[in-house]
């Protein structure tokens, strides 16, 4: 068994996440993994669980937040592609 580094639960189904930098983390749930590893939006401060957007090396949860902080480059960010549903 392994112990989750976020909540301390000793769980037989714990898993490891290896990051690009080589760090290894142990978690008992995706919730704990997201809590520890998800980036934080630089505008609204929410955890970015989905794809989010990156502008000038800064992470945002959506195009709206990117545009609010990075006006010039953020103006190019769109949250959806294609036509709107009717």
Protein Blocks (a to p, Z undefined) as FASTA:
>chain_A
ZZdfklopacfkbccdddfkopacddfbfklmmmmmmccdfklopacfbnopceehiacf
bfklmmmmmmmlmmmpcfbgcjddZZ
